Amino acid sequence: MSEVFTTHGAVSWTELMTTDKAKAQSFYRDLLGWTLEDPACPAWTTR
């Protein structure tokens, strides 16, 4: 199992509802240095 899933306090999953996806991605990338990915499941949508 990846260390990211066994490290206490590490974020391994998060979801966000927003009306401005690009702005939200930029905000969290800049603030936290996160790498963001679109959902892999076709049943989940991003708009």
N, C-alpha and C positions, 0 to 999 in steps of 0.2 A: 504494500500500500504506500502511496506517495506520502512523503513527510508533511506536505501541506494539509493533509487530512488528519494527521495525528498530532499536530502542533496545537497546544492549548491556545484558544483565542483567535486562531487563524480563520479567515473568512473562506469558506469553500463553496458557498452557493448564496446568491442573492438575486432578487428580482426587483424591478423598478417599473412603476407605471408613470409615464410621462407623455406630454403632448409634443415635446421637442427632443427627439431621440439624439440628434447630433449635438445639441447643446448639453444634454445630460452626460453623454459619453465624454465630451471634452472636459466638462467640470470634474468628473470622477477620475479621469486620466490625469489631469493636472493636479488635483488635490491629493490623491492617494497613490498615483503612479500605477493604477490598475491597468491590466490588459483586458479588454472587453471583447466578448464573442457573441455573435447572434446565436439564437437557439438552434440546435442541431435537429430537433424534431419538427417535421413539416406541419404538425398539428398546432404548434405554437407559432404565433404570428408576431411580427414587429411591424409597426406602421410609423 
